[in-house]
Amino acid sequence: MQKQSRDEQLSALQRYFSLIPVIAVISISIAFTAWTLFNYFFPDLLFHPMP
């Protein structure tokens, strides 16, 4: 009975670790999109100096 519980825990851990790359790509994409939109509406003064 304890062996089955350990196998279930190992399976859940493997499923969790397999999601980490997916979560990383999604979060980086969201962060880059937010950064791009912010810089589009409020440009950085270093690259777009005011006259």
C-alpha positions in Angstrom: 0.0 0.0 0.0 2.8 2.4 0.8 4.5 1.5 -2.5 1.4 2.7 -4.4 1.3 5.9 -2.5 5.0 6.6 -3.3 4.4 5.8 -7.0 1.5 8.3 -7.1 3.6 11.0 -5.4 6.4 10.4 -7.9 4.0 10.6 -10.8 2.6 13.8 -9.5 6.1 15.3 -9.1 7.0 14.3 -12.6 3.8 15.9 -14.0 4.6 19.1 -12.0 8.2 19.3 -13.3 7.0 18.7 -16.9 4.9 21.9 -16.6 7.8 24.1 -15.5 9.1 24.8 -19.0 5.5 25.6 -20.2 5.0 28.0 -17.3 8.4 29.6 -17.9 7.7 30.2 -21.6 4.2 31.6 -20.9 5.4 33.9 -18.1 8.4 35.2 -20.1 6.0 35.9 -23.1 3.6 37.8 -20.9 6.4 39.8 -19.3 8.0 40.7 -22.7 4.6 41.7 -24.1 3.9 43.9 -21.1 7.3 45.5 -21.4 6.9 46.1 -25.1 3.5 47.7 -24.7 4.7 49.8 -21.8 7.6 51.1 -23.9 5.3 51.7 -26.9 3.1 54.0 -24.9 5.8 55.5 -22.6 9.1 55.4 -24.6 12.4 55.3 -22.8 14.0 58.7 -22.7 17.4 57.2 -23.3 16.4 56.0 -26.8 13.8 58.7 -27.6 15.1 62.0 -26.1 12.7 64.8 -25.8 13.4 67.8 -28.1 
